[in-house]
Amino acid sequence: VRKEFIQPPERFLDDSEDDEPSANDQTSGEDQVSTTVTSSEQEEGQTSPRVTRSMTSSKSFESACSSFFFTSKEFYFNSKLASGDEKVDALAQEYDSWVKNKVFSPVTSSSLQDDANVIPSIVIYRWKQSGKLKARICPRGDLDADKSSLRVDAPTATPMHLRLLSSMASRKKWEIRSCDVSTAFLQTGPLERNIFIQPPRELVQYLGLAEDEIWHTKVTVYGLVEGPFKWAKHLEYILAKMELTPTLGQVIFWSKDIVVLRQVDDLLYAGTEEAMAKFEHWIGSKVQMGKWSRRQFAFNGMDVNQLDDFTVILSQNAFVRQLQEARFDKAKTPLETAAPEEKTSFLSALGKLIWIGQNSIPYASYVASLFARKTSGLLISDIIGLNKEIRFIKTLSGVLTFESPSSSEPPCSLIFSDASHKLKSVEPRAQVGGIIFHSFGLTSSSIAHPITWFSKLTRRVARSTTSAESQAGAEAFDYAVGVENNVPHEMVPCSKLLIIDSKDSFRIMSSSKIPAEQQLLKDLQAIREAFEEGSLTAVVWAKAELQLADSLTKLTHNNAKTLCQVLEEPTLKKDLSQCQARTNKKVGSVSSILELPESSREF
């Protein structure tokens, strides 16, 4: 989706011992790569050489480049690759920002009372995508004496919210834009308590601050536990003045002509040209803004790209392709216990799979759920199994496409749910999964927007396949209700269809009979009440080959590929129009239940 490559600084600091040149790698003077170590690096104990380009055509330089691209991700997150001068410049810029915004007034430690709340601070370095090093002074909020008495909760956007806004923008044919607030927490007003921050040791070392200097903090800064809550309330006040209505989740704000999504200090919005111009003028007049972007940008770990026809494409392919396998000693047998460092590598790979599963590849969420149970008493065979799945997941597409539909009518919510239950398994609970689409038809060529999905163990023991399928259906319906709570009222789907592939569950869900298994009644009652209230239109029975949630409960590579194709293209690829459906009043095909014309079967 995004073909341009963000170039980091030309030099490369090699931080690994594996890439050290050996005696056999000596080249002629023409092809050598010069290495230098700055005095500032020597002072910090960094012995890694700085590789500089001496000859464009040299083989050694090509080797250095390949090594650089291999570790480019490490470059963006590892401050050890920075020189001492870069760290000083970044820290000085952050300190100047604090002084400019009047964050503190300096006092001496001897002037403080014995019960003063003094919080130590640290410096966090991070590479920006532009290749510039960013420093941030952060108080240790975990050591705040008042943290237990402060409100710290704040609404946060999830991948589902990003997909919802992308779907709404493509449906309304609105341009999608983003912006970020500069020093957001500093703009929330005066601090309502008396605290002191101990400057980080780097400031004393690099900028020559006095050893006994303490900062009496006047405003909220990053690191204080109440910062997210105060900023959330401040932003809500600003958006309320624009007469934007929050959804129940308090993450999406909307009016007739614009929808705004907040992710801490990043804002994503789509609307008419007039409404967006009014929003940009208003928000720019109330808070100090940073970068403004339109149609193409990164948001919450996803690359966002909007085409000329208003189709929105979300991609995580760059992160997926960089996924590394868990490291282990290959000399060990599969039944040997993993060493601590092997378990750490396993958990690191597992965490990245969870992130991919939440954002772009649903199958990865099932793989992560499956292998997360094996962390206790981890065996080498478990690491081998995880690496096998990682190699497969790297071949899948991490792209979600939200194509603009031809009709302006509201979509139908298709709720696919599935369960995997083994009677003789050591785990008494079943694996349940589901995926929810906002679909603009029931045929295989109908446009379908993926909204959210899940894969998890059931809350209770599943005593039968019917019980497992019923729990999966109830869980999927709960997710659909959660989606509806985050959608503006005028964009709520016109109907909700719960699609399952178990015929026994299909019969029992839409009947009024009391099942013999009492535990089963708890899940059925929620679905039956949804029927009576009209919030669930119908339960649909689909054959196994039409079940899109199958790869969320089983290790099925073919179904995982099919689901990724549905997310990328994006059409259903499954004809659901003639599947059998039930409500509490009617039985028939989905088309007849929804009273759709047989010719088009479009909403």
ChimeraX attribute file (.defattr): number of C-alpha atoms within 10 A of each C-alpha:
attribute: neighborCount
match mode: 1-to-1
recipient: residues
	/A:1	15
	/A:2	12
	/A:3	5
	/A:4	6
	/A:5	7
	/A:6	9
	/A:7	10
	/A:8	16
	/A:9	9
	/A:10	10
	/A:11	12
	/A:12	22
	/A:13	21
	/A:14	21
	/A:15	19
	/A:16	9
	/A:17	8
	/A:18	8
	/A:19	11
	/A:20	12
	/A:21	10
	/A:22	8
	/A:23	7
	/A:24	6
	/A:25	9
	/A:26	11
	/A:27	13
	/A:28	8
	/A:29	8
	/A:30	11
	/A:31	16
	/A:32	16
	/A:33	20
	/A:34	15
	/A:35	13
	/A:36	11
	/A:37	15
	/A:38	14
	/A:39	13
	/A:40	13
	/A:41	18
	/A:42	13
	/A:43	10
	/A:44	11
	/A:45	9
	/A:46	19
	/A:47	15
	/A:48	19
	/A:49	17
	/A:50	20
	/A:51	19
	/A:52	16
	/A:53	20
	/A:54	15
	/A:55	14
	/A:56	10
	/A:57	11
	/A:58	17
	/A:59	15
	/A:60	21
	/A:61	20
	/A:62	14
	/A:63	12
	/A:64	20
	/A:65	17
	/A:66	12
	/A:67	14
	/A:68	17
	/A:69	12
	/A:70	12
	/A:71	16
	/A:72	16
	/A:73	12
	/A:74	15
	/A:75	22
	/A:76	19
	/A:77	14
	/A:78	14
	/A:79	18
	/A:80	18
	/A:81	19
	/A:82	19
	/A:83	20
	/A:84	18
	/A:85	14
	/A:86	17
	/A:87	19
	/A:88	17
	/A:89	15
	/A:90	17
	/A:91	24
	/A:92	16
	/A:93	15
	/A:94	17
	/A:95	17
	/A:96	11
	/A:97	13
	/A:98	16
	/A:99	12
	/A:100	9
	/A:101	12
	/A:102	13
	/A:103	19
	/A:104	16
	/A:105	12
	/A:106	13
	/A:107	14
	/A:108	13
	/A:109	16
	/A:110	10
	/A:111	8
	/A:112	14
	/A:113	8
	/A:114	8
	/A:115	6
	/A:116	12
	/A:117	16
	/A:118	22
	/A:119	20
	/A:120	18
	/A:121	18
	/A:122	17
	/A:123	17
	/A:124	12
	/A:125	20
	/A:126	19
	/A:127	19
	/A:128	12
	/A:129	12
	/A:130	11
	/A:131	15
	/A:132	15
	/A:133	20
	/A:134	18
	/A:135	22
	/A:136	17
	/A:137	20
	/A:138	18
	/A:139	24
	/A:140	18
	/A:141	18
	/A:142	14
	/A:143	15
	/A:144	18
	/A:145	13
	/A:146	13
	/A:147	14
	/A:148	10
	/A:149	8
	/A:150	10
	/A:151	13
	/A:152	14
	/A:153	13
	/A:154	17
	/A:155	16
	/A:156	16
	/A:157	18
	/A:158	14
	/A:159	17
	/A:160	17
	/A:161	22
	/A:162	23
	/A:163	22
	/A:164	21
	/A:165	23
	/A:166	31
	/A:167	24
	/A:168	23
	/A:169	26
	/A:170	25
	/A:171	22
	/A:172	19
	/A:173	21
	/A:174	24
	/A:175	23
	/A:176	28
	/A:177	20
	/A:178	22
	/A:179	20
	/A:180	19
	/A:181	19
	/A:182	15
	/A:183	18
	/A:184	24
	/A:185	24
	/A:186	22
	/A:187	19
	/A:188	19
	/A:189	13
	/A:190	12
	/A:191	17
	/A:192	9
	/A:193	12
	/A:194	11
	/A:195	18
	/A:196	24
	/A:197	20
	/A:198	19
	/A:199	23
	/A:200	16
	/A:201	15
	/A:202	15
	/A:203	19
	/A:204	14
	/A:205	12
	/A:206	15
	/A:207	13
	/A:208	9
	/A:209	15
	/A:210	12
	/A:211	14
	/A:212	13
	/A:213	16
	/A:214	24
	/A:215	19
	/A:216	19
	/A:217	19
	/A:218	19
	/A:219	20
	/A:220	24
	/A:221	23
	/A:222	18
	/A:223	19
	/A:224	19
	/A:225	23
	/A:226	21
	/A:227	23
	/A:228	24
	/A:229	18
	/A:230	21
	/A:231	21
	/A:232	23
	/A:233	14
	/A:234	16
	/A:235	19
	/A:236	19
	/A:237	12
	/A:238	15
	/A:239	19
	/A:240	12
	/A:241	9
	/A:242	15
	/A:243	12
	/A:244	19
	/A:245	18
	/A:246	21
	/A:247	16
	/A:248	14
	/A:249	17
	/A:250	18
	/A:251	21
	/A:252	27
	/A:253	24
	/A:254	22
	/A:255	16
	/A:256	12
	/A:257	15
	/A:258	20
	/A:259	26
	/A:260	24
	/A:261	23
	/A:262	24
	/A:263	19
	/A:264	20
	/A:265	18
	/A:266	19
	/A:267	16
	/A:268	21
	/A:269	25
	/A:270	27
	/A:271	24
	/A:272	18
	/A:273	13
	/A:274	10
	/A:275	15
	/A:276	21
	/A:277	11
	/A:278	13
	/A:279	18
	/A:280	14
	/A:281	10
	/A:282	15
	/A:283	16
	/A:284	13
	/A:285	10
	/A:286	11
	/A:287	17
	/A:288	14
	/A:289	18
	/A:290	14
	/A:291	10
	/A:292	13
	/A:293	13
	/A:294	16
	/A:295	17
	/A:296	18
	/A:297	17
	/A:298	14
	/A:299	17
	/A:300	13
	/A:301	14
	/A:302	21
	/A:303	18
	/A:304	25
	/A:305	20
	/A:306	25
	/A:307	13
	/A:308	9
	/A:309	12
	/A:310	22
	/A:311	21
	/A:312	28
	/A:313	23
	/A:314	25
	/A:315	24
	/A:316	21
	/A:317	22
	/A:318	13
	/A:319	16
	/A:320	22
	/A:321	15
	/A:322	13
	/A:323	17
	/A:324	15
	/A:325	19
	/A:326	19
	/A:327	16
	/A:328	17
	/A:329	10
	/A:330	9
	/A:331	6
	/A:332	12
	/A:333	11
	/A:334	14
	/A:335	11
	/A:336	12
	/A:337	16
	/A:338	22
	/A:339	13
	/A:340	10
	/A:341	11
	/A:342	19
	/A:343	22
	/A:344	15
	/A:345	17
	/A:346	26
	/A:347	18
	/A:348	14
	/A:349	21
	/A:350	24
	/A:351	14
	/A:352	17
	/A:353	26
	/A:354	19
	/A:355	18
	/A:356	24
	/A:357	22
	/A:358	19
	/A:359	27
	/A:360	27
	/A:361	28
	/A:362	27
	/A:363	32
	/A:364	27
	/A:365	26
	/A:366	25
	/A:367	25
	/A:368	24
	/A:369	21
	/A:370	18
	/A:371	17
	/A:372	16
	/A:373	11
	/A:374	12
	/A:375	16
	/A:376	8
	/A:377	11
	/A:378	21
	/A:379	19
	/A:380	22
	/A:381	16
	/A:382	19
	/A:383	25
	/A:384	18
	/A:385	12
	/A:386	21
	/A:387	18
	/A:388	12
	/A:389	18
	/A:390	21
	/A:391	14
	/A:392	13
	/A:393	23
	/A:394	16
	/A:395	12
	/A:396	21
	/A:397	20
	/A:398	26
	/A:399	22
	/A:400	27
	/A:401	26
	/A:402	29
	/A:403	26
	/A:404	22
	/A:405	21
	/A:406	9
	/A:407	12
	/A:408	12
	/A:409	14
	/A:410	17
	/A:411	25
	/A:412	22
	/A:413	27
	/A:414	25
	/A:415	26
	/A:416	27
	/A:417	33
	/A:418	30
	/A:419	30
	/A:420	18
	/A:421	21
	/A:422	16
	/A:423	13
	/A:424	7
	/A:425	9
	/A:426	7
	/A:427	14
	/A:428	16
	/A:429	20
	/A:430	28
	/A:431	27
	/A:432	30
	/A:433	31
	/A:434	31
	/A:435	23
	/A:436	28
	/A:437	22
	/A:438	24
	/A:439	23
	/A:440	27
	/A:441	23
	/A:442	26
	/A:443	19
	/A:444	15
	/A:445	14
	/A:446	19
	/A:447	25
	/A:448	30
	/A:449	33
	/A:450	24
	/A:451	24
	/A:452	26
	/A:453	26
	/A:454	23
	/A:455	29
	/A:456	21
	/A:457	22
	/A:458	20
	/A:459	12
	/A:460	13
	/A:461	14
	/A:462	24
	/A:463	17
	/A:464	15
	/A:465	18
	/A:466	21
	/A:467	25
	/A:468	27
	/A:469	31
	/A:470	30
	/A:471	29
	/A:472	28
	/A:473	31
	/A:474	19
	/A:475	20
	/A:476	27
	/A:477	25
	/A:478	14
	/A:479	19
	/A:480	25
	/A:481	13
	/A:482	14
	/A:483	19
	/A:484	18
	/A:485	15
	/A:486	21
	/A:487	23
	/A:488	19
	/A:489	11
	/A:490	10
	/A:491	14
	/A:492	17
	/A:493	18
	/A:494	15
	/A:495	18
	/A:496	23
	/A:497	22
	/A:498	25
	/A:499	30
	/A:500	28
	/A:501	22
	/A:502	20
	/A:503	15
	/A:504	14
	/A:505	20
	/A:506	24
	/A:507	14
	/A:508	18
	/A:509	26
	/A:510	22
	/A:511	15
	/A:512	12
	/A:513	9
	/A:514	12
	/A:515	12
	/A:516	8
	/A:517	12
	/A:518	9
	/A:519	15
	/A:520	21
	/A:521	19
	/A:522	13
	/A:523	20
	/A:524	24
	/A:525	15
	/A:526	15
	/A:527	24
	/A:528	20
	/A:529	12
	/A:530	15
	/A:531	20
	/A:532	13
	/A:533	10
	/A:534	14
	/A:535	16
	/A:536	21
	/A:537	23
	/A:538	28
	/A:539	27
	/A:540	29
	/A:541	25
	/A:542	21
	/A:543	15
	/A:544	13
	/A:545	10
	/A:546	19
	/A:547	21
	/A:548	25
	/A:549	30
	/A:550	26
	/A:551	26
	/A:552	31
	/A:553	27
	/A:554	20
	/A:555	15
	/A:556	12
	/A:557	15
	/A:558	9
	/A:559	19
	/A:560	24
	/A:561	19
	/A:562	16
	/A:563	25
	/A:564	20
	/A:565	19
	/A:566	22
	/A:567	25
	/A:568	22
	/A:569	17
	/A:570	21
	/A:571	23
	/A:572	26
	/A:573	20
	/A:574	16
	/A:575	15
	/A:576	23
	/A:577	22
	/A:578	17
	/A:579	17
	/A:580	21
	/A:581	27
	/A:582	24
	/A:583	20
	/A:584	16
	/A:585	11
	/A:586	12
	/A:587	16
	/A:588	15
	/A:589	18
	/A:590	23
	/A:591	20
	/A:592	17
	/A:593	18
	/A:594	16
	/A:595	11
	/A:596	15
	/A:597	11
	/A:598	11
	/A:599	6
	/A:600	12
	/A:601	20
	/A:602	19
	/A:603	19
